[in-house]
Each structure stands twice: as structure tokens, then as C-alpha cells.
Amino acid sequence: MEASKMTKHPLIIEEWNGSSSTKLFKTATITFSPSLQIQRSVNGFNHVWRRFLDAFVPEGFPGSVTPDYVPFQVWDSLQGLSTYIRTMLSTQALLSAIGVGEKSATIIGATFQWFLRDLTGMLGGILFTLYQGSNLDSNAKMWRLVADLMNDLGMLMDLLSPLFPSAFIFIVCLGSLSRSFTGVASGATRAALTQHFALQNNAADIAAKEGSQETMATMIGMALGMLLARITTENPVAIWFSFLSLTMFHMYANYKAVRCLSLDSLNFERSSILLQHFIESGQVLSPKEVSTMEHVLPLWTTLRLSKSAKPLHTNVKLGLRVSTLDHSEMANFLTSAGSFYNEAKYLLVERKGTVSVVVHKDSTAEDILKSYIHALVVVNLTVGQKSLHLECQSWMDKHYESFVQKLKLAGWKAGRLLSHSIIWKAHWSLGEKTD
């Protein structure tokens, strides 16, 4: 009786593929008819195409990544492709300068030259990490672009090396030094961007698929590079024209790639842009709106060309070293510790036209964000050489909590990167009064 009821209507079973309920796609439909005949409906092409895509895009794509993932990866792959093509040209020139193919060249001489080149790059990478390591996360877009520009410079040095035999060692070491900056900055910023793209705690998956994309671009670039190197052999004009044309495209693709990014973490410049707009309108901009307003090149390259006033954050220093204060500044520091900021986890010190923030060693990320916003408010409300501390404190009391709440509602991750940028902290406490 029960069996007859089950066979009166066809039973449809769907087959789905994926590791979780949010990352499934249909691979087959199986229909059991009343006469017990089995019909299968499988789109073989879609299945094969999906399996191919699984090697290059994160699982659950596109829902598992941010909207700016696709445009960034497209431009990033194109710039990578041009890099690998140019690598064949620069490596060909470098090997020629070392003496590959010449009877007069010695193995020990070529090995020593290559060793000096690599040693310079290693030392350069360590020094760059020492001076800029804590700054890479907060300025990922800028350092991503700078890294590729330094890589272009390194390739240019390799291509120039055969033209100046007497200065060969100096030129190749300079190129290796330039590329060492690229390795450190590119690796660190890639980690920061991977965390940004990950919406479902899938940073490892995104990084793995990034490796697959880069491998594919490398293979295509190497093939095209070998073809181009063969075509342009012993033709300096063709070599330089190809190299410079690809370099210009590489710079353009990198610029477009970082411009696609809408990072939702606060750094110095984004905080300044958000605060200025909030003071003027009472509203907070979204990450996408701010991305069109922030600089992607080092600030000094654009300030000289612009007649507008300097951004607020250029007049704020977060994490002042207390031991650098002179006698009068130290007196003001001690006065501040017992007046305006006796309950705060930071102190503001005005010196040489800037507002410096002394951060307490027990401060949290929320304290550091508040200290930086307070310093920006002081810079914004400064009239001539006179800062209005009472007015600034009043503004903080009235508007700061509202500002932070609107930041969170707009999708900003407040304070995380600012706290990573501080090297120097201090500790102070008010002693108890004695009778």
C-alpha cells in the first residue's frame, strides 16, 4: 500500500556539490518515474566549467568575497602578465652582461656577481622591514603601488647593465635592492588585502586561489616573454620599445587595480577624510566613497602639485616619544596630565606646528582611535597659532560617540590599524596628595 503511494508521483532527487550550505551548486537532477524508470539530467559542460573555476576562484564565489575582488584581480593579473613578459627581456640582458655565452667569462666570476646581487637584495629587504614594516598594513594601497613601481625600476636596472660594463656590479645591486623592497611590500600588502576580501573566514582559500591565478599568469607570461625575446634578439630598439611599452601598461594596470579597492579599515588619511566630512555635514561616508578621495601615491608626490590645504592627518603624529620633549614641552605635558586628560589614556602635545599624541601603554584600540580623532579635531579647530582646547574637548564630548556609531553603521572597522602603527607609548599616573 505504502509502496504504491510512493510510485504514483515521480520522485525528484537533486545532487549538489559544495562544503557548506552557503557554497553549493547543483550538479545533477535524478527523476524516479512511477514505472521505476530513472532519468538523469546533468549539464556536463557546466559541471566541467565549475570544476575548472574551482582551481582559480574561492569556494562560494562570488558571495564569499567582497565586491571589489573581481576588478582588482583582473587588473592585478594583467599587470602580472606584463611583468613576466618583461622579466624575459631583463633576464636576457642581465645574463648577457654577466658573460653567458662568451668564452672569456668564468664560472666563478659570474657566480660571485650573482652572489653580490642576491646579498644586496637580502640586506635591503631586512632594512626596509625595519623602517616600514609597521606601516604596510595601514597604507596597503599605497605600498602595493610603490612595490610594483620599485619592481619596474629593478627590471630597468637589469636592462641597463650591459650598457655600462664598468658599473655593472653597482647597477645590478641597485636593481636587486629595488626588488627587495618589492618583495617585502608586496607580500605584506597582499596579506592585508586577502583579509579584506575574505567575507567568510576564507582567507586561506583566497590566498591559495591567488597562487593558482598567479601561476597561470606566470606560465602565459613566460611563453609570451620567450616569444618576444626571440623576436627582438639583437635589436636594441625593439627591446627597449617593447620594455617601455609594457612598463607603461604595467603602471596603468597597477593604478587601476588599487583604485578598485574599497578598504573598510581606518588609517590616518581615511580617518581625516571621514572626520572632515562629518564636521561639515554630520554624515559619515561609506568605504567606497572614501576610496575615490584618498591618495594611492605617496602624499609628497601630490601635495606639490596641489594648491589646496594639507589634509588634517599631515599635522598629527600618533605615538610621540616622550624623551624627545624639551624642558618647556615637558612642563606642558605634565600640566596636561593633571588637567584635561587626567582620566584619558592619551595626552596631546603641540609642537612645531603639529599635534602629537602620547599614548598610554595600557590604552586599547578604542582609546587610540579616540586620541587620534581628538588630535584631528584640535588641528581642524586651530585658529592661527592658538588652539582652542576647551572647544575641542566640548566637541568630543558632544559628537564623538555619535561619530563612532555612524562609522560602524557605514561598515567601517574602527581603530584596528591605527593601534598597529604605534611604536612608542608611555605611562603616567597622578600620585596621591599628602597632608
Disulfide bonds with the S-S distance in Angstrom:
none
